Amino acid sequence: MFRTWYRRLLLSYFPIFLLTVTILIFASFVFINDISRMETKKADRISASYLMDNVDRSIKEVQMSVLEAVERSDAYKRYFNNQGQADTGAIYAVAQSLRNLTHESAYIQSIYLYDKINESVLTETGLKELSGFIDEDWIRRITSGALPEGWQPVREYKVEFVQRTPIRVLTINKAMPLPFGSEGVLVINIKMSGIEQLVDSMVNEQLSFLTIFGSDGQPVYQAHSDSEGAASGKLLNTLYLERLGWTFSSGIKAGNLFSWVSVISYLWVAIAVGTVVCAILYLVYVTRRNYKPIQVIMNRIEGHQIRRMDQSTDRPDEMMLIDGVLEDLINNMTDYDKKSRENLLLQRSKLFTDLLNSERLDNVIQRMEELSPLTGAHSSSRFTVVLSEINRYEQVFEDRYTRGDQNTLKFALMNVFQELARSAELQGWAEWIGTQRAAILFLATGSDEEMTGKIRIFAEDCRSWVEQNLRILLSFGIGPAAAGPGSIRESYAAAEYVMQHKLLMHEDIALAECGEARQPLLETYKYLQMIAEFVKQFRMSSGQWREQLERIFEAFEQDFLQDDDIRSLIQAMLQMLSREVAVMSEQLQDELSAENTSIRLKGLEEAESIDEVKSILFEYLTDLFRTYVSVSETKSYRAMVNEMKNYIEENFANPDLSLKHLSDRFQVSGKYASYLFKTEFKMKFVDFVTELRMKEAEQLLLETEYSLQDIALQVGYANAITFGRVFKRVAGITPGDYRSLKRGRGASRT
């Protein structure tokens, strides 16, 4: 057993102890006077600070109790919102409230309300005219602007009904209605006698004095009215009370300052020597005793680390070893606490997801009691799910804020949901269930109608507050009430169904009805027929395409399609239109390219209503239709087809004949030329040219003795190999076999 720390403790204590005791014995009489002065001043400052805090707290409690009562009661608002007609019920309720407040506090002298519009004063005894009111001069000073709002200097106040000398009060003025109204004034008068009694009870008349000065430098009150003690005593501390503008001056009276200091004598030396001897003996005892806990700790550590200590050549002392073990323990505990908190958050999020999806509902009530913020939930409780989604998430939220700011704002949104839910007297549990969507689970505390009304008000408050303060637009989908945790999924599915139809909602807050969770099957064939008819009308340059497009949008609204389905059908319509129209010219190809189309129709993704989608699409298609009509009218379609056919029949033997060649020759796009062949001849351009070449090749094979190379060159092929491969693919046999076979049959017939 290493006892390094025991020896270190023992050797460290003795020199320090002997030096300290020696200095204290021979220097105490020098410093004792200064120490006593500082301690006396410190004690006096603590006492004065405590007294000032009590006065401040008492004044503040009176103020807050009155203001809270005024703010909680609707009678005060009705009194000031009477619109020229006296509300007897409100007057009675306010007067009763003023009486209760006055009787409940020992500090309040009186409270009254001044109505600027009617120039009347309402006290605890009833409604009075301002003219002739006992505190009329004070009210006149307030209304003239001579007195600012807040605490006023001490003044004299006349009491109603009793003819006696005025009493001193401390007054506060507050504009009504709270917090910044301009229709009246609330006046609270606090007895100075109560404050004076509080001061007297906390100041020792025998030893100290305390004087309170106002903001004008004049004395407000002297403790125990002891002006002589304050004049002859020693001022120690001056404190300032900001709320009232008062200065507290405190000190100790003459004749009592440091009277407890004694003189040094031989008796003190003897006592000091005896104390040193006893302290040395006690020091050894205490050192051994203090080392015992360290020895026990070391035994425990060595029991766990005996193998490592035997193998180690370095022998650290006990405290270094204990420090290392404690550091490891603290690190492990910190990691454990962190993982525990993360695990708790994960369990809460998992429980929320399970409730929304009706999964793993065993012991769900017990899990909700342990993990969720909802209290009082049971198996027959009713729940409502509300979904909130950030509008234009990619275009606004992600582009405007960094990843850290996004997380901060999402955390702030969760706090906003919780705070506004509490303000609406709702029990809510909010969690993010996606990058741009949050779900809020409400526990019903009343009827379904009441809950629906409260939740709708909550959603409106959330949307308005977030838009004004965070510049973020939210949409809400409110599901119907569900009975029991097992039915929460139905409310969630209904709310999600509503959020999938934001384009057709026509508002940012939508209430789902029962049975809306099931999405009807999309009638794809029906819409494809309507789109095909629209494309046909457009391609035929008929102005009826607009009416057909209107019918398509009417069908969207009638079938209440999801936003994704509407955008997918619009995308399919544009793709079909591109295939049918883009081949007309290079200009149309450029207009209908994927890049230009995405730029022109970027607003479709950002649109928040079906009317906005329709407006953007109609504008784009109108411009496109003008271009299409212009291109169509530049050249006759039928004449171009015949001209191209004649040209191919005359030049099919040209090896350079291709769609590119036709495009350059007739000033049309290659795609458009291919489109014409498919439309008019029901075959591709390549097949049309190949058919002409093969007919000519068959005739040359039968009627001439040209070689295959010569025939290949005459029908437009560069070599016999290519010609032979194409001929075999079309005729099924090689050119040589075809010549032999056909000529053999002719000879046999002869």
PECOR-V887194 format. One record per residue. N is the residue number from 0. RES is the residue in one small letter. SS is DSSP state (hx for helix, st for strand, lp for the rest). D_CENTER is the distance of its C-alpha to the mean C-alpha in Angstrom with 1 decimal. Layout:
N_RES_SS_D_CENTER + N_RES_SS_D_CENTER
This chain:
0_m_lp_59.9 + 1_f_lp_58.8 + 2_r_lp_59.2 + 3_t_hx_58.0 + 4_w_hx_55.5 + 5_y_hx_58.0 + 6_r_hx_60.5 + 7_r_hx_57.8 + 8_l_hx_56.8 + 9_l_hx_60.4 + 10_l_hx_61.4 + 11_s_hx_58.3 + 12_y_hx_58.9 + 13_f_hx_62.6 + 14_p_hx_62.6 + 15_i_hx_59.5 + 16_f_hx_61.0 + 17_l_hx_64.4 + 18_l_hx_63.2 + 19_t_hx_60.8 + 20_v_hx_63.4 + 21_t_hx_66.0 + 22_i_hx_63.8 + 23_l_hx_62.8 + 24_i_hx_66.4 + 25_f_hx_67.9 + 26_a_hx_65.0 + 27_s_hx_63.6 + 28_f_hx_66.1 + 29_v_hx_64.9 + 30_f_hx_61.1 + 31_i_hx_61.3 + 32_n_hx_61.7 + 33_d_hx_58.7 + 34_i_hx_56.6 + 35_s_hx_57.6 + 36_r_hx_56.7 + 37_m_hx_53.2 + 38_e_hx_52.6 + 39_t_hx_54.0 + 40_k_hx_51.8 + 41_k_hx_48.7 + 42_a_hx_49.6 + 43_d_hx_50.2 + 44_r_hx_46.8 + 45_i_hx_45.0 + 46_s_hx_47.0 + 47_a_hx_46.3 + 48_s_hx_42.6 + 49_y_hx_42.4 + 50_l_hx_44.4 + 51_m_hx_42.2 + 52_d_hx_39.0 + 53_n_hx_40.7 + 54_v_hx_41.7 + 55_d_hx_38.2 + 56_r_hx_36.6 + 57_s_hx_39.2 + 58_i_hx_38.6 + 59_k_hx_34.8 + 60_e_hx_35.1 + 61_v_hx_37.4 + 62_q_hx_35.1 + 63_m_hx_31.9 + 64_s_hx_33.9 + 65_v_hx_35.2 + 66_l_hx_31.9 + 67_e_hx_30.1 + 68_a_hx_33.0 + 69_v_hx_32.9 + 70_e_hx_29.2 + 71_r_hx_29.4 + 72_s_lp_32.5 + 73_d_hx_32.5 + 74_a_hx_36.1 + 75_y_hx_35.5 + 76_k_hx_33.3 + 77_r_hx_36.1 + 78_y_hx_38.7 + 79_f_hx_37.3 + 80_n_lp_36.4 + 81_n_lp_40.0 + 82_q_lp_40.7 + 83_g_lp_44.2 + 84_q_lp_45.1 + 85_a_lp_45.3 + 86_d_lp_43.3 + 87_t_hx_45.7 + 88_g_hx_43.4 + 89_a_hx_40.7 + 90_i_hx_43.4 + 91_y_hx_44.7 + 92_a_hx_41.4 + 93_v_hx_40.5 + 94_a_hx_44.0 + 95_q_hx_43.7 + 96_s_hx_40.4 + 97_l_hx_42.0 + 98_r_hx_44.9 + 99_n_hx_42.8 + 100_l_hx_40.8 + 101_t_hx_44.1 + 102_h_hx_45.8 + 103_e_hx_43.0 + 104_s_lp_43.0 + 105_a_lp_46.1 + 106_y_lp_44.9 + 107_i_st_44.3 + 108_q_st_47.4 + 109_s_st_46.1 + 110_i_st_43.1 + 111_y_st_43.4 + 112_l_st_41.5 + 113_y_st_42.8 + 114_d_st_42.2 + 115_k_lp_42.7 + 116_i_lp_43.2 + 117_n_lp_45.9 + 118_e_lp_47.1 + 119_s_st_47.3 + 120_v_st_46.5 + 121_l_st_45.3 + 122_t_st_46.4 + 123_e_lp_46.6 + 124_t_lp_50.1 + 125_g_st_49.1 + 126_l_st_48.7 + 127_k_st_50.9 + 128_e_st_51.6 + 129_l_lp_50.7 + 130_s_lp_54.3 + 131_g_lp_56.2 + 132_f_lp_53.2 + 133_i_lp_53.9 + 134_d_lp_50.9 + 135_e_hx_51.3 + 136_d_hx_51.8 + 137_w_hx_48.5 + 138_i_hx_46.6 + 139_r_hx_48.5 + 140_r_hx_47.3 + 141_i_hx_43.7 + 142_t_hx_43.8 + 143_s_lp_45.7 + 144_g_lp_43.0 + 145_a_lp_45.3 + 146_l_lp_43.0 + 147_p_lp_39.3 + 148_e_lp_36.7 + 149_g_st_36.4 + 150_w_st_39.1 + 151_q_lp_42.6 + 152_p_lp_45.7 + 153_v_lp_48.1 + 154_r_st_50.3 + 155_e_st_53.1 + 156_y_st_52.3 + 157_k_lp_54.9 + 158_v_lp_54.6 + 159_e_lp_55.2 + 160_f_lp_58.4 + 161_v_lp_59.8 + 162_q_lp_62.2 + 163_r_lp_61.6 + 164_t_lp_60.6 + 165_p_lp_57.0 + 166_i_st_54.5 + 167_r_st_52.0 + 168_v_st_48.4 + 169_l_st_45.0 + 170_t_st_43.0 + 171_i_st_39.4 + 172_n_st_38.5 + 173_k_st_35.1 + 174_a_st_34.5 + 175_m_st_34.1 + 176_p_lp_32.1 + 177_l_lp_29.4 + 178_p_lp_27.7 + 179_f_lp_29.3 + 180_g_lp_31.8 + 181_s_lp_35.0 + 182_e_lp_37.1 + 183_g_st_38.5 + 184_v_st_38.7 + 185_l_st_38.3 + 186_v_st_41.0 + 187_i_st_41.1 + 188_n_st_44.4 + 189_i_st_44.5 + 190_k_st_47.9 + 191_m_hx_49.0 + 192_s_hx_51.4 + 193_g_hx_48.6 + 194_i_hx_47.1 + 195_e_hx_50.7 + 196_q_hx_51.3 + 197_l_hx_48.2 + 198_v_hx_49.3 + 199_d_hx_52.9 + 200_s_hx_51.8 + 201_m_hx_50.0 + 202_v_lp_52.7 + 203_n_lp_55.9 + 204_e_lp_58.7 + 205_q_lp_61.1 + 206_l_lp_59.2 + 207_s_st_56.6 + 208_f_st_55.8 + 209_l_st_52.7 + 210_t_st_52.5 + 211_i_st_49.6 + 212_f_st_49.7 + 213_g_lp_47.8 + 214_s_lp_46.0 + 215_d_lp_49.4 + 216_g_lp_51.1 + 217_q_lp_53.2 + 218_p_st_53.4 + 219_v_st_51.4 + 220_y_st_52.8 + 221_q_st_54.8 + 222_a_hx_54.5 + 223_h_hx_57.6 + 224_s_hx_58.9 + 225_d_lp_60.4 + 226_s_hx_61.0 + 227_e_hx_63.9 + 228_g_hx_61.9 + 229_a_hx_59.2 + 230_a_hx_61.8 + 231_s_hx_63.7 + 232_g_lp_60.9 + 233_k_st_58.9 + 234_l_st_55.5 + 235_l_st_53.0 + 236_n_st_49.4 + 237_t_st_47.6 + 238_l_st_44.1 + 239_y_st_42.0 + 240_l_st_39.9 + 241_e_lp_37.4 + 242_r_lp_36.5 + 243_l_lp_40.1 + 244_g_lp_41.6 + 245_w_st_44.1 + 246_t_st_45.9 + 247_f_st_47.1 + 248_s_st_50.3 + 249_s_st_51.7 + 250_g_st_54.5 + 251_i_st_57.5 + 252_k_lp_60.8 + 253_a_lp_64.0 + 254_g_lp_66.2 + 255_n_lp_63.4 + 256_l_lp_61.8 + 257_f_lp_62.1 + 258_s_lp_65.1 + 259_w_lp_64.1 + 260_v_lp_64.8 + 261_s_lp_67.9 + 262_v_lp_70.4 + 263_i_lp_71.0 + 264_s_lp_74.2 + 265_y_hx_76.0 + 266_l_hx_74.5 + 267_w_hx_71.1 + 268_v_hx_72.5 + 269_a_hx_74.0 + 270_i_hx_70.9 + 271_a_hx_69.0 + 272_v_hx_71.4 + 273_g_hx_71.3 + 274_t_hx_67.5 + 275_v_hx_67.5 + 276_v_hx_69.8 + 277_c_hx_67.8 + 278_a_hx_64.5 + 279_i_hx_65.9 + 280_l_hx_66.9 + 281_y_hx_63.6 + 282_l_hx_61.8 + 283_v_hx_63.4 + 284_y_hx_62.6 + 285_v_hx_59.0 + 286_t_hx_58.6 + 287_r_hx_59.9 + 288_r_hx_57.8 + 289_n_hx_54.6 + 290_y_hx_55.2 + 291_k_hx_55.4 + 292_p_hx_51.6 + 293_i_hx_51.4 + 294_q_hx_54.3 + 295_v_hx_52.7 + 296_i_hx_49.4 + 297_m_hx_51.6 + 298_n_hx_53.4 + 299_r_hx_50.2 + 300_i_hx_49.0 + 301_e_hx_52.4 + 302_g_hx_52.5 + 303_h_hx_49.4 + 304_q_hx_50.2 + 305_i_hx_54.0 + 306_r_hx_54.4 + 307_r_hx_52.2 + 308_m_hx_54.0 + 309_d_hx_57.4 + 310_q_hx_56.6 + 311_s_lp_55.1 + 312_t_lp_57.6 + 313_d_lp_55.4 + 314_r_lp_55.5 + 315_p_lp_52.7 + 316_d_lp_53.2 + 317_e_hx_51.6 + 318_m_hx_48.8 + 319_m_hx_47.6 + 320_l_hx_47.7 + 321_i_hx_45.8 + 322_d_hx_43.2 + 323_g_hx_42.7 + 324_v_hx_42.4 + 325_l_hx_39.9 + 326_e_hx_37.8 + 327_d_hx_37.7 + 328_l_hx_37.0 + 329_i_hx_34.0 + 330_n_hx_32.6 + 331_n_hx_33.0 + 332_m_hx_31.5 + 333_t_hx_28.4 + 334_d_hx_28.1 + 335_y_hx_28.6 + 336_d_hx_26.0 + 337_k_hx_23.4 + 338_k_hx_24.5 + 339_s_hx_24.5 + 340_r_hx_20.9 + 341_e_hx_19.9 + 342_n_hx_22.3 + 343_l_hx_20.9 + 344_l_hx_17.4 + 345_l_hx_19.2 + 346_q_hx_21.4 + 347_r_hx_18.7 + 348_s_hx_16.9 + 349_k_hx_20.5 + 350_l_hx_21.4 + 351_f_hx_18.5 + 352_t_hx_19.7 + 353_d_hx_23.3 + 354_l_hx_22.7 + 355_l_hx_21.3 + 356_n_hx_24.2 + 357_s_lp_26.8 + 358_e_lp_27.8 + 359_r_lp_29.3 + 360_l_lp_29.4 + 361_d_lp_32.1 + 362_n_lp_31.5 + 363_v_hx_28.1 + 364_i_hx_28.4 + 365_q_hx_29.2 + 366_r_hx_26.3 + 367_m_hx_23.9 + 368_e_hx_25.5 + 369_e_hx_25.0 + 370_l_hx_21.6 + 371_s_lp_19.5 + 372_p_lp_18.3 + 373_l_lp_20.4 + 374_t_lp_23.7 + 375_g_lp_27.0 + 376_a_lp_26.4 + 377_h_lp_29.8 + 378_s_lp_31.3 + 379_s_lp_31.9 + 380_s_lp_28.5 + 381_r_st_26.8 + 382_f_st_23.3 + 383_t_st_21.1 + 384_v_st_18.5 + 385_v_st_15.9 + 386_l_st_14.3 + 387_s_st_11.3 + 388_e_st_11.5 + 389_i_st_10.3 + 390_n_lp_13.6 + 391_r_lp_15.5 + 392_y_hx_13.3 + 393_e_hx_16.2 + 394_q_hx_17.6 + 395_v_hx_14.7 + 396_f_hx_11.5 + 397_e_hx_13.7 + 398_d_hx_16.5 + 399_r_hx_14.7 + 400_y_lp_12.6 + 401_t_lp_14.0 + 402_r_hx_13.2 + 403_g_hx_12.2 + 404_d_hx_9.9 + 405_q_hx_8.3 + 406_n_hx_7.9 + 407_t_hx_6.7 + 408_l_hx_3.9 + 409_k_hx_3.3 + 410_f_hx_4.5 + 411_a_hx_3.2 + 412_l_hx_2.2 + 413_m_hx_5.2 + 414_n_hx_6.7 + 415_v_hx_6.8 + 416_f_hx_8.3 + 417_q_hx_10.6 + 418_e_hx_11.7 + 419_l_hx_12.5 + 420_a_hx_14.2 + 421_r_hx_16.3 + 422_s_hx_17.1 + 423_a_lp_18.4 + 424_e_lp_20.4 + 425_l_lp_18.9 + 426_q_st_18.5 + 427_g_st_15.4 + 428_w_st_14.2 + 429_a_st_11.0 + 430_e_st_11.0 + 431_w_st_10.2 + 432_i_lp_13.6 + 433_g_lp_13.5 + 434_t_lp_12.2 + 435_q_lp_10.9 + 436_r_st_11.3 + 437_a_st_10.1 + 438_a_st_12.8 + 439_i_st_13.2 + 440_l_st_16.7 + 441_f_st_18.4 + 442_l_st_21.7 + 443_a_lp_24.2 + 444_t_lp_25.9 + 445_g_lp_28.2 + 446_s_lp_29.7 + 447_d_hx_28.0 + 448_e_hx_28.4 + 449_e_hx_26.8 + 450_m_hx_23.8 + 451_t_hx_23.4 + 452_g_hx_23.6 + 453_k_hx_21.1 + 454_i_hx_18.6 + 455_r_hx_19.2 + 456_i_hx_18.8 + 457_f_hx_15.5 + 458_a_hx_14.3 + 459_e_hx_15.8 + 460_d_hx_14.3 + 461_c_hx_10.7 + 462_r_hx_11.7 + 463_s_hx_13.6 + 464_w_hx_11.2 + 465_v_hx_8.4 + 466_e_hx_11.5 + 467_q_hx_13.1 + 468_n_hx_10.8 + 469_l_lp_8.4 + 470_r_lp_11.2 + 471_i_lp_9.5 + 472_l_lp_11.7 + 473_l_st_11.0 + 474_s_st_14.0 + 475_f_st_14.8 + 476_g_st_17.7 + 477_i_st_19.2 + 478_g_lp_21.7 + 479_p_lp_24.9 + 480_a_lp_25.6 + 481_a_st_26.9 + 482_a_st_29.5 + 483_g_lp_29.0 + 484_p_hx_26.7 + 485_g_hx_28.9 + 486_s_hx_28.1 + 487_i_hx_24.3 + 488_r_hx_24.7 + 489_e_hx_26.4 + 490_s_hx_23.6 + 491_y_hx_21.1 + 492_a_hx_23.7 + 493_a_hx_24.2 + 494_a_hx_20.5 + 495_e_hx_20.4 + 496_y_hx_23.7 + 497_v_hx_22.4 + 498_m_hx_19.4 + 499_q_lp_22.2 + 500_h_lp_23.9 + 501_k_hx_21.4 + 502_l_hx_24.2 + 503_l_hx_26.4 + 504_m_lp_24.0 + 505_h_lp_24.6 + 506_e_lp_21.5 + 507_d_lp_17.7 + 508_i_st_18.2 + 509_a_st_21.0 + 510_l_st_22.7 + 511_a_lp_24.4 + 512_e_lp_28.0 + 513_c_lp_29.8 + 514_g_lp_31.3 + 515_e_lp_28.9 + 516_a_lp_27.7 + 517_r_lp_30.7 + 518_q_lp_30.7 + 519_p_lp_34.2 + 520_l_lp_35.8 + 521_l_lp_35.7 + 522_e_lp_39.2 + 523_t_hx_39.3 + 524_y_hx_43.0 + 525_k_hx_42.8 + 526_y_hx_40.2 + 527_l_hx_42.1 + 528_q_hx_45.3 + 529_m_hx_43.6 + 530_i_hx_42.2 + 531_a_hx_45.6 + 532_e_hx_47.2 + 533_f_hx_44.8 + 534_v_hx_45.6 + 535_k_hx_49.3 + 536_q_hx_49.3 + 537_f_hx_47.4 + 538_r_hx_49.9 + 539_m_lp_52.8 + 540_s_lp_51.6 + 541_s_lp_51.4 + 542_g_lp_49.3 + 543_q_lp_48.6 + 544_w_hx_45.7 + 545_r_hx_43.5 + 546_e_hx_44.6 + 547_q_hx_44.0 + 548_l_hx_40.4 + 549_e_hx_39.9 + 550_r_hx_41.2 + 551_i_hx_38.8 + 552_f_hx_35.7 + 553_e_hx_37.3 + 554_a_hx_37.6 + 555_f_hx_33.9 + 556_e_hx_33.0 + 557_q_hx_35.9 + 558_d_hx_34.9 + 559_f_lp_31.1 + 560_l_lp_30.3 + 561_q_lp_27.0 + 562_d_hx_25.3 + 563_d_hx_26.3 + 564_d_hx_29.8 + 565_i_hx_30.1 + 566_r_hx_29.0 + 567_s_hx_31.3 + 568_l_hx_34.2 + 569_i_hx_33.8 + 570_q_hx_33.8 + 571_a_hx_36.9 + 572_m_hx_38.6 + 573_l_hx_38.1 + 574_q_hx_39.4 + 575_m_hx_42.4 + 576_l_hx_43.0 + 577_s_hx_42.9 + 578_r_hx_45.5 + 579_e_hx_47.8 + 580_v_hx_47.6 + 581_a_hx_46.7 + 582_v_hx_50.2 + 583_m_hx_51.8 + 584_s_lp_51.3 + 585_e_hx_49.5 + 586_q_hx_47.6 + 587_l_hx_46.2 + 588_q_hx_45.4 + 589_d_hx_43.4 + 590_e_hx_41.7 + 591_l_lp_40.7 + 592_s_lp_39.8 + 593_a_hx_36.5 + 594_e_hx_35.2 + 595_n_hx_36.2 + 596_t_hx_35.1 + 597_s_hx_31.5 + 598_i_hx_31.4 + 599_r_hx_32.9 + 600_l_lp_30.7 + 601_k_hx_27.4 + 602_g_hx_26.3 + 603_l_hx_26.9 + 604_e_hx_23.8 + 605_e_hx_21.7 + 606_a_lp_23.4 + 607_e_lp_21.6 + 608_s_lp_24.8 + 609_i_hx_28.2 + 610_d_hx_30.0 + 611_e_hx_28.1 + 612_v_hx_29.1 + 613_k_hx_32.6 + 614_s_hx_32.9 + 615_i_hx_31.9 + 616_l_hx_34.2 + 617_f_hx_37.1 + 618_e_hx_37.0 + 619_y_hx_37.0 + 620_l_hx_39.8 + 621_t_hx_41.9 + 622_d_hx_42.0 + 623_l_hx_42.9 + 624_f_hx_45.5 + 625_r_hx_47.2 + 626_t_hx_47.5 + 627_y_hx_48.8 + 628_v_hx_51.4 + 629_s_hx_52.5 + 630_v_hx_53.0 + 631_s_hx_54.8 + 632_e_hx_57.2 + 633_t_lp_58.3 + 634_k_lp_60.5 + 635_s_lp_62.2 + 636_y_hx_60.7 + 637_r_hx_64.0 + 638_a_hx_66.1 + 639_m_hx_63.8 + 640_v_hx_64.0 + 641_n_hx_67.9 + 642_e_hx_68.2 + 643_m_hx_66.0 + 644_k_hx_68.0 + 645_n_hx_71.3 + 646_y_hx_70.2 + 647_i_hx_69.2 + 648_e_hx_72.5 + 649_e_hx_74.4 + 650_n_hx_72.5 + 651_f_lp_71.4 + 652_a_lp_73.7 + 653_n_lp_71.6 + 654_p_lp_69.8 + 655_d_lp_67.0 + 656_l_lp_66.2 + 657_s_lp_62.4 + 658_l_hx_59.4 + 659_k_hx_58.9 + 660_h_hx_62.5 + 661_l_hx_62.1 + 662_s_hx_58.9 + 663_d_hx_60.8 + 664_r_hx_63.9 + 665_f_hx_62.4 + 666_q_lp_59.3 + 667_v_lp_56.8 + 668_s_lp_54.1 + 669_g_hx_55.1 + 670_k_hx_52.6 + 671_y_hx_54.0 + 672_a_hx_57.6 + 673_s_hx_56.6 + 674_y_hx_55.0 + 675_l_hx_58.2 + 676_f_hx_60.3 + 677_k_hx_58.1 + 678_t_hx_58.3 + 679_e_hx_62.0 + 680_f_hx_63.7 + 681_k_lp_61.3 + 682_m_lp_61.4 + 683_k_lp_59.9 + 684_f_hx_61.5 + 685_v_hx_62.5 + 686_d_hx_64.2 + 687_f_hx_66.0 + 688_v_hx_67.5 + 689_t_hx_68.4 + 690_e_hx_70.2 + 691_l_hx_72.3 + 692_r_hx_73.1 + 693_m_hx_74.1 + 694_k_hx_76.5 + 695_e_hx_78.2 + 696_a_hx_78.3 + 697_e_hx_80.0 + 698_q_hx_82.6 + 699_l_hx_83.4 + 700_l_hx_83.7 + 701_l_hx_86.2 + 702_e_hx_88.2 + 703_t_lp_88.4 + 704_e_lp_89.1 + 705_y_lp_86.3 + 706_s_lp_84.6 + 707_l_hx_81.0 + 708_q_hx_79.9 + 709_d_hx_81.6 + 710_i_hx_80.1 + 711_a_hx_76.7 + 712_l_hx_77.0 + 713_q_hx_78.4 + 714_v_lp_75.4 + 715_g_lp_72.7 + 716_y_lp_72.1 + 717_a_lp_72.5 + 718_n_lp_74.3 + 719_a_hx_76.0 + 720_i_hx_73.5 + 721_t_hx_70.6 + 722_f_hx_72.9 + 723_g_hx_74.1 + 724_r_hx_70.7 + 725_v_hx_69.6 + 726_f_hx_72.9 + 727_k_hx_72.7 + 728_r_hx_69.2 + 729_v_hx_70.4 + 730_a_hx_74.0 + 731_g_lp_73.6 + 732_i_lp_76.5 + 733_t_lp_77.3 + 734_p_hx_79.2 + 735_g_hx_82.3 + 736_d_hx_82.4 + 737_y_hx_81.7 + 738_r_hx_84.8 + 739_s_hx_87.0 + 740_l_hx_86.0 + 741_k_hx_86.5 + 742_r_hx_89.8 + 743_g_hx_91.1 + 744_r_hx_90.6 + 745_g_hx_92.3 + 746_a_hx_95.3 + 747_s_hx_95.7 + 748_r_hx_95.7 + 749_t_lp_98.5
